[in-house]
Amino acid sequence: MKSLWLRPQIARILLAMIRHVVMFRWHPEFPEAERVSWLAAVRELPSQIGVLRSLSAGVDTLGTDRSWDAAIVAEFDTIEDVATYTEHPAHRPLITISGTGAAEIASVDFII
């Protein structure tokens, strides 16, 4: 087998990470206290889900017409780790809460 250094495209794929970005627009009637509680629980996920390489989450500060209300940015070593995160028991209840509270959710996963 040839060295990966001779195949930069393969090395790039094997060493790549996945960035997972999710944005939320809340229903106006989704209570502020539940939003705050949800965000706090999201920020605890790295201590509960070992495959999370990094996670940041926060609320919009600009409030422009094109702004979303909140976002999560997470990084994983592999696409399989994203699936593990998605199905993890600590994450599933947060999907339910955001699914109920959000008027819109947008997400993208890409190689970095």
The first five atom37 places (N, CA, C, CB, O) and aatype in JSON, in Angstrom:
{
  "aatype": [12, 11, 15, 10, 17, 10, 1, 14, 5, 9, 0, 1, 9, 10, 10, 0, 12, 9, 1, 8, 19, 19, 12, 13, 1, 17, 8, 14, 6, 13, 14, 6, 0, 6, 1, 19, 15, 17, 10, 0, 0, 19, 1, 6, 10, 14, 15, 5, 9, 7, 19, 10, 1, 15, 10, 15, 0, 7, 19, 3, 16, 10, 7, 16, 3, 1, 15, 17, 3, 0, 0, 9, 19, 0, 6, 13, 3, 16, 9, 6, 3, 19, 0, 16, 18, 16, 6, 8, 14, 0, 8, 1, 14, 10, 9, 16, 9, 15, 7, 16, 7, 0, 0, 6, 9, 0, 15, 19, 3, 13, 9, 9],
  "atom_mask": [
    [1, 1, 1, 1, 1],
    [1, 1, 1, 1, 1],
    [1, 1, 1, 1, 1],
    [1, 1, 1, 1, 1],
    [1, 1, 1, 1, 1],
    [1, 1, 1, 1, 1],
    [1, 1, 1, 1, 1],
    [1, 1, 1, 1, 1],
    [1, 1, 1, 1, 1],
    [1, 1, 1, 1, 1],
    [1, 1, 1, 1, 1],
    [1, 1, 1, 1, 1],
    [1, 1, 1, 1, 1],
    [1, 1, 1, 1, 1],
    [1, 1, 1, 1, 1],
    [1, 1, 1, 1, 1],
    [1, 1, 1, 1, 1],
    [1, 1, 1, 1, 1],
    [1, 1, 1, 1, 1],
    [1, 1, 1, 1, 1],
    [1, 1, 1, 1, 1],
    [1, 1, 1, 1, 1],
    [1, 1, 1, 1, 1],
    [1, 1, 1, 1, 1],
    [1, 1, 1, 1, 1],
    [1, 1, 1, 1, 1],
    [1, 1, 1, 1, 1],
    [1, 1, 1, 1, 1],
    [1, 1, 1, 1, 1],
    [1, 1, 1, 1, 1],
    [1, 1, 1, 1, 1],
    [1, 1, 1, 1, 1],
    [1, 1, 1, 1, 1],
    [1, 1, 1, 1, 1],
    [1, 1, 1, 1, 1],
    [1, 1, 1, 1, 1],
    [1, 1, 1, 1, 1],
    [1, 1, 1, 1, 1],
    [1, 1, 1, 1, 1],
    [1, 1, 1, 1, 1],
    [1, 1, 1, 1, 1],
    [1, 1, 1, 1, 1],
    [1, 1, 1, 1, 1],
    [1, 1, 1, 1, 1],
    [1, 1, 1, 1, 1],
    [1, 1, 1, 1, 1],
    [1, 1, 1, 1, 1],
    [1, 1, 1, 1, 1],
    [1, 1, 1, 1, 1],
    [1, 1, 1, 0, 1],
    [1, 1, 1, 1, 1],
    [1, 1, 1, 1, 1],
    [1, 1, 1, 1, 1],
    [1, 1, 1, 1, 1],
    [1, 1, 1, 1, 1],
    [1, 1, 1, 1, 1],
    [1, 1, 1, 1, 1],
    [1, 1, 1, 0, 1],
    [1, 1, 1, 1, 1],
    [1, 1, 1, 1, 1],
    [1, 1, 1, 1, 1],
    [1, 1, 1, 1, 1],
    [1, 1, 1, 0, 1],
    [1, 1, 1, 1, 1],
    [1, 1, 1, 1, 1],
    [1, 1, 1, 1, 1],
    [1, 1, 1, 1, 1],
    [1, 1, 1, 1, 1],
    [1, 1, 1, 1, 1],
    [1, 1, 1, 1, 1],
    [1, 1, 1, 1, 1],
    [1, 1, 1, 1, 1],
    [1, 1, 1, 1, 1],
    [1, 1, 1, 1, 1],
    [1, 1, 1, 1, 1],
    [1, 1, 1, 1, 1],
    [1, 1, 1, 1, 1],
    [1, 1, 1, 1, 1],
    [1, 1, 1, 1, 1],
    [1, 1, 1, 1, 1],
    [1, 1, 1, 1, 1],
    [1, 1, 1, 1, 1],
    [1, 1, 1, 1, 1],
    [1, 1, 1, 1, 1],
    [1, 1, 1, 1, 1],
    [1, 1, 1, 1, 1],
    [1, 1, 1, 1, 1],
    [1, 1, 1, 1, 1],
    [1, 1, 1, 1, 1],
    [1, 1, 1, 1, 1],
    [1, 1, 1, 1, 1],
    [1, 1, 1, 1, 1],
    [1, 1, 1, 1, 1],
    [1, 1, 1, 1, 1],
    [1, 1, 1, 1, 1],
    [1, 1, 1, 1, 1],
    [1, 1, 1, 1, 1],
    [1, 1, 1, 1, 1],
    [1, 1, 1, 0, 1],
    [1, 1, 1, 1, 1],
    [1, 1, 1, 0, 1],
    [1, 1, 1, 1, 1],
    [1, 1, 1, 1, 1],
    [1, 1, 1, 1, 1],
    [1, 1, 1, 1, 1],
    [1, 1, 1, 1, 1],
    [1, 1, 1, 1, 1],
    [1, 1, 1, 1, 1],
    [1, 1, 1, 1, 1],
    [1, 1, 1, 1, 1],
    [1, 1, 1, 1, 1],
    [1, 1, 1, 1, 1]
  ],
  "atom_positions": [
    [[0.84, -1.19, 0.0], [0.0, 0.0, 0.0], [0.88, 1.25, 0.0], [-0.96, 0.0, 1.22], [1.86, 1.33, 0.75]],
    [[0.54, 2.2, -0.83], [1.3, 3.44, -0.89], [0.99, 4.3, 0.32], [0.98, 4.2, -2.18], [-0.09, 4.22, 0.91]],
    [[1.93, 5.11, 0.68], [1.76, 6.04, 1.8], [0.64, 7.03, 1.5], [3.07, 6.79, 2.1], [0.45, 7.45, 0.36]],
    [[-0.09, 7.39, 2.56], [-1.13, 8.42, 2.38], [-0.55, 9.75, 1.96], [-1.93, 8.59, 3.67], [-1.24, 10.58, 1.36]],
    [[0.71, 9.98, 2.27], [1.33, 11.24, 1.88], [1.42, 11.36, 0.36], [2.73, 11.36, 2.5], [1.54, 12.46, -0.18]],
    [[1.37, 10.21, -0.32], [1.39, 10.23, -1.78], [0.0, 10.45, -2.36], [1.97, 8.94, -2.31], [-0.16, 10.65, -3.56]],
    [[-0.99, 10.4, -1.51], [-2.37, 10.58, -1.94], [-3.04, 11.64, -1.08], [-3.15, 9.24, -1.87], [-3.8, 11.3, -0.17]],
    [[-2.78, 12.89, -1.34], [-3.3, 13.95, -0.47], [-4.82, 13.99, -0.38], [-2.81, 15.27, -0.94], [-5.37, 14.37, 0.66]],
    [[-5.52, 13.6, -1.45], [-6.98, 13.61, -1.4], [-7.49, 12.6, -0.38], [-7.58, 13.31, -2.79], [-8.41, 12.9, 0.38]],
    [[-6.9, 11.41, -0.36], [-7.3, 10.38, 0.59], [-6.96, 10.81, 2.01], [-6.63, 9.04, 0.26], [-7.77, 10.66, 2.92]],
    [[-5.77, 11.33, 2.19], [-5.37, 11.79, 3.52], [-6.32, 12.87, 4.02], [-3.93, 12.32, 3.5], [-6.68, 12.87, 5.2]],
    [[-6.72, 13.78, 3.15], [-7.62, 14.86, 3.54], [-8.97, 14.3, 3.99], [-7.82, 15.84, 2.36], [-9.55, 14.78, 4.97]],
    [[-9.48, 13.29, 3.29], [-10.75, 12.68, 3.66], [-10.62, 11.93, 4.97], [-11.23, 11.73, 2.56], [-11.49, 12.05, 5.84]],
    [[-9.55, 11.17, 5.15], [-9.37, 10.38, 6.36], [-9.15, 11.26, 7.59], [-8.21, 9.43, 6.2], [-9.54, 10.88, 8.69]],
    [[-8.54, 12.4, 7.4], [-8.24, 13.28, 8.53], [-9.3, 14.35, 8.74], [-6.89, 13.94, 8.31], [-9.21, 15.13, 9.68]],
    [[-10.3, 14.39, 7.86], [-11.33, 15.42, 7.91], [-12.23, 15.24, 9.13], [-12.17, 15.41, 6.63], [-12.38, 14.14, 9.66]],
    [[-12.8, 16.33, 9.55], [-13.81, 16.33, 10.6], [-15.12, 16.79, 9.98], [-13.39, 17.24, 11.8], [-15.16, 17.31, 8.87]],
    [[-16.2, 16.57, 10.73], [-17.52, 16.99, 10.3], [-17.98, 18.15, 11.19], [-18.53, 15.81, 10.34], [-17.94, 18.05, 12.42]],
    [[-18.41, 19.23, 10.57], [-19.02, 20.34, 11.31], [-20.53, 20.25, 11.11], [-18.45, 21.73, 10.84], [-21.02, 20.15, 9.99]],
    [[-21.25, 20.3, 12.22], [-22.71, 20.17, 12.26], [-23.26, 21.5, 12.76], [-23.17, 18.96, 13.19], [-22.96, 21.93, 13.87]],
    [[-24.07, 22.15, 11.93], [-24.63, 23.46, 12.27], [-26.15, 23.36, 12.22], [-24.1, 24.58, 11.3], [-26.71, 22.89, 11.23]],
    [[-26.81, 23.8, 13.29], [-28.27, 23.8, 13.33], [-28.72, 25.17, 13.81], [-28.81, 22.66, 14.27], [-28.19, 25.71, 14.78]],
    [[-29.71, 25.74, 13.12], [-30.26, 27.05, 13.48], [-31.75, 26.91, 13.76], [-30.02, 28.1, 12.36], [-32.45, 26.1, 13.14]],
    [[-32.23, 27.71, 14.71], [-33.6, 27.6, 15.19], [-34.29, 28.96, 15.14], [-33.64, 27.03, 16.61], [-33.7, 29.97, 15.54]],
    [[-35.52, 28.97, 14.66], [-36.43, 30.12, 14.81], [-37.57, 29.63, 15.69], [-36.96, 30.66, 13.4], [-38.33, 28.73, 15.32]],
    [[-37.68, 30.23, 16.86], [-38.67, 29.77, 17.83], [-40.06, 30.29, 17.51], [-38.27, 30.21, 19.23], [-40.23, 31.38, 16.96]],
    [[-41.06, 29.49, 17.86], [-42.44, 29.98, 17.84], [-42.52, 31.11, 18.86], [-43.47, 28.82, 18.17], [-41.89, 31.02, 19.92]],
    [[-43.26, 32.17, 18.58], [-43.38, 33.27, 19.55], [-43.9, 32.81, 20.91], [-44.31, 34.35, 19.0], [-43.53, 33.38, 21.94]],
    [[-44.73, 31.78, 20.93], [-45.31, 31.31, 22.2], [-44.4, 30.33, 22.94], [-46.64, 30.65, 21.94], [-44.75, 29.89, 24.04]],
    [[-43.24, 29.97, 22.38], [-42.29, 29.1, 23.09], [-41.7, 29.91, 24.24], [-41.15, 28.57, 22.12], [-40.98, 30.87, 24.01]],
    [[-41.99, 29.53, 25.49], [-41.61, 30.35, 26.65], [-40.11, 30.58, 26.78], [-42.12, 29.7, 27.9], [-39.3, 29.69, 26.54]],
    [[-39.75, 31.78, 27.17], [-38.35, 32.15, 27.35], [-37.66, 31.23, 28.35], [-38.24, 33.6, 27.82], [-36.5, 30.85, 28.14]],
    [[-38.33, 30.87, 29.41], [-37.73, 29.98, 30.42], [-37.36, 28.62, 29.81], [-38.69, 29.78, 31.6], [-36.33, 28.05, 30.15]],
    [[-38.2, 28.11, 28.92], [-37.91, 26.84, 28.26], [-36.75, 26.98, 27.27], [-39.16, 26.31, 27.53], [-35.96, 26.06, 27.11]],
    [[-36.66, 28.13, 26.62], [-35.53, 28.39, 25.71], [-34.22, 28.38, 26.49], [-35.71, 29.75, 24.99], [-33.23, 27.78, 26.06]],
    [[-34.22, 29.05, 27.63], [-33.02, 29.14, 28.47], [-32.63, 27.76, 28.99], [-33.24, 30.11, 29.64], [-31.46, 27.39, 28.98]],
    [[-33.61, 27.0, 29.44], [-33.37, 25.65, 29.95], [-32.83, 24.74, 28.85], [-34.67, 25.07, 30.53], [-31.9, 23.97, 29.08]],
    [[-33.42, 24.83, 27.66], [-32.97, 24.04, 26.52], [-31.51, 24.36, 26.19], [-33.86, 24.3, 25.3], [-30.71, 23.46, 25.98]],
    [[-31.18, 25.65, 26.13], [-29.82, 26.05, 25.79], [-28.83, 25.55, 26.84], [-29.74, 27.58, 25.67], [-27.74, 25.08, 26.48]],
    [[-29.18, 25.64, 28.09], [-28.29, 25.14, 29.15], [-28.06, 23.63, 29.0], [-28.89, 25.44, 30.55], [-26.94, 23.15, 29.17]],
    [[-29.12, 22.9, 28.67], [-28.99, 21.45, 28.47], [-28.13, 21.13, 27.25], [-30.37, 20.81, 28.32], [-27.33, 20.19, 27.29]],
    [[-28.28, 21.89, 26.18], [-27.45, 21.7, 24.99], [-25.98, 21.9, 25.35], [-27.87, 22.68, 23.85], [-25.13, 21.12, 24.93]],
    [[-25.69, 22.93, 26.12], [-24.31, 23.22, 26.48], [-23.69, 22.15, 27.39], [-24.23, 24.57, 27.16], [-22.47, 22.1, 27.53]],
    [[-24.51, 21.32, 28.0], [-24.03, 20.22, 28.84], [-23.7, 18.96, 28.03], [-25.06, 19.89, 29.89], [-23.06, 18.05, 28.54]],
    [[-24.14, 18.9, 26.78], [-23.97, 17.68, 25.98], [-22.53, 17.2, 25.86], [-24.52, 17.92, 24.61], [-22.31, 15.99, 25.9]],
    [[-21.53, 18.07, 25.72], [-20.16, 17.56, 25.6], [-19.72, 16.7, 26.81], [-19.2, 18.71, 25.44], [-18.9, 15.8, 26.65]],
    [[-20.25, 16.98, 27.97], [-19.87, 16.18, 29.14], [-20.62, 14.84, 29.17], [-20.15, 16.95, 30.42], [-20.3, 13.97, 29.97]],
    [[-21.62, 14.69, 28.32], [-22.44, 13.49, 28.3], [-22.24, 12.62, 27.06], [-23.89, 13.87, 28.41], [-22.54, 11.42, 27.08]],
    [[-21.74, 13.21, 26.0], [-21.6, 12.49, 24.72], [-20.14, 12.55, 24.28], [-22.55, 13.09, 23.62], [-19.66, 13.59, 23.83]],
    [[-19.46, 11.43, 24.42], [-18.02, 11.39, 24.18], [-17.58, 11.68, 22.76], [0.0, 0.0, 0.0], [-16.44, 12.11, 22.55]],
    [[-18.43, 11.48, 21.78], [-18.03, 11.69, 20.38], [-18.05, 13.16, 19.97], [-18.95, 10.91, 19.46], [-17.58, 13.51, 18.88]],
    [[-18.57, 14.03, 20.82], [-18.56, 15.47, 20.52], [-17.15, 16.01, 20.69], [-19.56, 16.24, 21.43], [-16.63, 16.05, 21.8]],
    [[-16.54, 16.42, 19.59], [-15.2, 17.0, 19.65], [-15.26, 18.41, 20.24], [-14.55, 17.03, 18.25], [-14.43, 18.79, 21.06]],
    [[-16.27, 19.17, 19.81], [-16.51, 20.5, 20.38], [-17.96, 20.87, 20.11], [-15.53, 21.57, 19.76], [-18.59, 20.35, 19.19]],
    [[-18.48, 21.78, 20.93], [-19.85, 22.26, 20.75], [-19.94, 23.68, 21.29], [-20.88, 21.33, 21.47], [-19.46, 23.97, 22.39]],
    [[-20.55, 24.54, 20.5], [-20.89, 25.88, 20.99], [-22.34, 26.13, 20.6], [-19.92, 27.0, 20.38], [-22.81, 25.68, 19.56]],
    [[-23.03, 26.84, 21.47], [-24.45, 27.13, 21.23], [-24.75, 28.49, 21.83], [-25.38, 26.03, 21.84], [-24.21, 28.86, 22.87]],
    [[-25.62, 29.22, 21.17], [-25.97, 30.54, 21.69], [-27.17, 31.13, 20.99], [0.0, 0.0, 0.0], [-27.74, 30.56, 20.06]],
    [[-27.54, 32.3, 21.48], [-28.68, 33.02, 20.91], [-28.17, 34.18, 20.07], [-29.64, 33.53, 22.03], [-27.07, 34.68, 20.28]],
    [[-28.99, 34.59, 19.12], [-28.65, 35.68, 18.22], [-28.5, 36.99, 19.0], [-29.71, 35.83, 17.12], [-29.26, 37.26, 19.92]],
    [[-27.51, 37.78, 18.61], [-27.3, 39.08, 19.26], [-27.72, 40.26, 18.39], [-25.85, 39.23, 19.64], [-27.91, 41.36, 18.9]],
    [[-27.88, 40.06, 17.07], [-28.19, 41.18, 16.19], [-29.67, 41.45, 16.03], [-27.6, 40.95, 14.86], [-30.09, 42.61, 15.98]],
    [[-30.47, 40.4, 15.94], [-31.91, 40.57, 15.79], [-32.33, 41.18, 14.47], [0.0, 0.0, 0.0], [-33.33, 41.9, 14.41]],
    [[-31.59, 40.89, 13.4], [-31.99, 41.41, 12.09], [-33.11, 40.55, 11.5], [-30.77, 41.44, 11.13], [-33.43, 39.49, 12.03]],
    [[-33.69, 41.01, 10.4], [-34.77, 40.27, 9.75], [-34.33, 38.87, 9.31], [-35.28, 41.03, 8.56], [-35.14, 37.95, 9.3]],
    [[-33.07, 38.72, 8.95], [-32.59, 37.42, 8.49], [-31.96, 36.57, 9.59], [-31.6, 37.61, 7.38], [-31.51, 35.46, 9.33]],
    [[-31.92, 37.09, 10.81], [-31.35, 36.36, 11.94], [-32.23, 35.18, 12.34], [-31.15, 37.29, 13.13], [-33.45, 35.22, 12.2]],
    [[-31.58, 34.15, 12.84], [-32.26, 33.03, 13.48], [-32.15, 33.27, 14.98], [-31.64, 31.63, 13.06], [-31.31, 34.07, 15.41]],
    [[-32.97, 32.61, 15.78], [-32.99, 32.88, 17.22], [-31.86, 32.23, 17.99], [-34.29, 32.43, 17.79], [-31.36, 32.79, 18.96]],
    [[-31.45, 31.04, 17.57], [-30.41, 30.31, 18.28], [-29.7, 29.4, 17.28], [-31.0, 29.49, 19.46], [-30.23, 29.08, 16.22]],
    [[-28.48, 28.98, 17.65], [-27.72, 28.08, 16.79], [-26.82, 27.19, 17.62], [-26.89, 28.88, 15.77], [-26.41, 27.53, 18.73]],
    [[-26.53, 26.03, 17.05], [-25.58, 25.07, 17.6], [-24.54, 24.8, 16.52], [-26.29, 23.73, 18.07], [-24.88, 24.61, 15.36]],
    [[-23.27, 24.79, 16.92], [-22.18, 24.38, 16.04], [-21.41, 23.3, 16.78], [-21.25, 25.59, 15.64], [-20.89, 23.53, 17.87]],
    [[-21.34, 22.11, 16.18], [-20.65, 20.99, 16.81], [-19.68, 20.37, 15.81], [-21.66, 19.93, 17.32], [-19.9, 20.43, 14.6]],
    [[-18.61, 19.79, 16.34], [-17.64, 19.12, 15.48], [-17.45, 17.68, 15.93], [-16.3, 19.87, 15.49], [-17.45, 17.37, 17.12]],
    [[-17.29, 16.82, 14.93], [-17.15, 15.38, 15.14], [-16.01, 14.85, 14.29], [-18.47, 14.64, 14.8], [-15.66, 15.45, 13.27]],
    [[-15.43, 13.74, 14.72], [-14.37, 13.12, 13.94], [-14.89, 12.44, 12.69], [-13.63, 12.11, 14.8], [-14.23, 12.46, 11.65]],
    [[-16.08, 11.84, 12.77], [-16.6, 11.07, 11.64], [-18.1, 11.3, 11.48], [-16.31, 9.57, 11.82], [-18.76, 11.79, 12.39]],
    [[-18.61, 10.94, 10.33], [-20.05, 11.02, 10.09], [-20.78, 10.03, 10.99], [-20.38, 10.74, 8.6], [-21.92, 10.29, 11.39]],
    [[-20.14, 8.92, 11.31], [-20.74, 7.95, 12.23], [-20.9, 8.55, 13.63], [-19.88, 6.68, 12.29], [-21.86, 8.23, 14.34]],
    [[-19.97, 9.42, 14.0], [-20.08, 10.1, 15.3], [-21.28, 11.05, 15.33], [-18.79, 10.88, 15.61], [-21.91, 11.22, 16.37]],
    [[-21.6, 11.66, 14.19], [-22.79, 12.51, 14.12], [-24.03, 11.66, 14.37], [-22.88, 13.21, 12.72], [-24.94, 12.08, 15.1]],
    [[-24.07, 10.47, 13.79], [-25.21, 9.57, 14.0], [-25.3, 9.14, 15.46], [-25.1, 8.33, 13.08], [-26.39, 9.07, 16.03]],
    [[-24.16, 8.85, 16.07], [-24.14, 8.47, 17.49], [-24.69, 9.6, 18.34], [-22.71, 8.12, 17.94], [-25.5, 9.37, 19.24]],
    [[-24.26, 10.82, 18.06], [-24.74, 12.01, 18.77], [-26.25, 12.18, 18.59], [-24.01, 13.27, 18.27], [-26.98, 12.43, 19.55]],
    [[-26.71, 12.04, 17.36], [-28.13, 12.23, 17.06], [-29.01, 11.28, 17.87], [-28.38, 12.04, 15.57], [-30.07, 11.67, 18.35]],
    [[-28.58, 10.04, 18.0], [-29.38, 9.03, 18.68], [-29.07, 8.88, 20.17], [-29.18, 7.71, 18.02], [-29.69, 8.07, 20.85]],
    [[-28.13, 9.65, 20.68], [-27.74, 9.53, 22.09], [-28.9, 9.9, 23.02], [-26.51, 10.43, 22.39], [-29.61, 10.86, 22.77]],
    [[-29.09, 9.13, 24.1], [-30.19, 9.4, 25.04], [-30.16, 10.8, 25.67], [-30.16, 8.38, 26.14], [-31.21, 11.32, 26.05]],
    [[-29.0, 11.42, 25.78], [-28.94, 12.79, 26.31], [-29.4, 13.82, 25.28], [-27.51, 13.11, 26.77], [-29.83, 14.91, 25.65]],
    [[-29.3, 13.47, 24.01], [-29.64, 14.4, 22.94], [-31.11, 14.3, 22.51], [-28.74, 14.15, 21.75], [-31.72, 15.31, 22.15]],
    [[-31.68, 13.1, 22.53], [-33.04, 12.88, 22.03], [-34.09, 13.81, 22.67], [-33.43, 11.45, 22.28], [-34.91, 14.36, 21.94]],
    [[-34.09, 14.0, 24.0], [-35.11, 14.9, 24.57], [-34.98, 16.35, 24.07], [-35.02, 14.88, 26.09], [-35.97, 17.07, 23.97]],
    [[-33.75, 16.76, 23.77], [-33.54, 18.13, 23.28], [-34.06, 18.29, 21.86], [-32.06, 18.5, 23.34], [-34.52, 19.36, 21.48]],
    [[-33.99, 17.22, 21.08], [-34.58, 17.23, 19.74], [-36.09, 17.41, 19.86], [-34.24, 15.92, 18.96], [-36.7, 18.17, 19.1]],
    [[-36.69, 16.72, 20.8], [-38.14, 16.83, 21.01], [-38.53, 18.25, 21.42], [-38.61, 15.83, 22.09], [-39.49, 18.82, 20.88]],
    [[-37.79, 18.82, 22.36], [-38.09, 20.18, 22.84], [-37.93, 21.2, 21.71], [-37.16, 20.56, 24.02], [-38.81, 22.03, 21.49]],
    [[-36.82, 21.13, 20.99], [-36.6, 22.1, 19.91], [-37.59, 21.87, 18.76], [-35.17, 22.0, 19.38], [-38.01, 22.83, 18.11]],
    [[-37.96, 20.63, 18.52], [-38.94, 20.34, 17.47], [-40.3, 20.93, 17.78], [0.0, 0.0, 0.0], [-41.02, 21.36, 16.88]],
    [[-40.65, 20.95, 19.06], [-41.92, 21.54, 19.49], [-41.84, 23.06, 19.54], [-42.32, 21.0, 20.86], [-42.78, 23.75, 19.14]],
    [[-40.72, 23.58, 20.02], [-40.58, 25.02, 20.22], [-40.23, 25.81, 18.97], [0.0, 0.0, 0.0], [-40.43, 27.02, 18.92]],
    [[-39.71, 25.13, 17.96], [-39.24, 25.84, 16.77], [-40.3, 25.95, 15.69], [-38.02, 25.15, 16.21], [-41.02, 24.99, 15.4]],
    [[-40.38, 27.12, 15.11], [-41.2, 27.32, 13.91], [-40.43, 26.81, 12.7], [-41.59, 28.82, 13.74], [-41.02, 26.3, 11.75]],
    [[-39.09, 26.97, 12.74], [-38.23, 26.52, 11.64], [-36.91, 26.03, 12.22], [-37.99, 27.67, 10.62], [-36.41, 26.57, 13.21]],
    [[-36.36, 25.0, 11.59], [-35.04, 24.5, 11.93], [-34.3, 24.27, 10.61], [-35.12, 23.17, 12.78], [-34.84, 23.68, 9.68]],
    [[-33.07, 24.76, 10.55], [-32.22, 24.53, 9.38], [-30.93, 23.89, 9.86], [-31.94, 25.86, 8.6], [-30.41, 24.24, 10.93]],
    [[-30.4, 22.96, 9.08], [-29.15, 22.33, 9.47], [-28.3, 22.03, 8.25], [-29.4, 21.04, 10.27], [-28.8, 21.89, 7.13]],
    [[-26.99, 21.93, 8.5], [-26.04, 21.55, 7.46], [-24.9, 20.82, 8.17], [-25.52, 22.8, 6.64], [-24.51, 21.18, 9.28]],
    [[-24.38, 19.8, 7.49], [-23.22, 19.05, 7.97], [-22.2, 19.06, 6.83], [-23.61, 17.58, 8.41], [-22.54, 18.72, 5.69]],
    [[-20.96, 19.45, 7.12], [-19.97, 19.5, 6.06], [-18.59, 19.12, 6.58], [-19.93, 20.89, 5.43], [-18.31, 19.2, 7.77]],
    [[-17.75, 18.7, 5.66], [-16.39, 18.29, 5.99], [-15.52, 19.53, 6.16], [-15.81, 17.36, 4.9], [-15.57, 20.46, 5.36]],
    [[-14.73, 19.52, 7.24], [-13.78, 20.62, 7.45], [-12.37, 20.08, 7.47], [-14.08, 21.38, 8.77], [-11.42, 20.84, 7.63]]
  ]
}
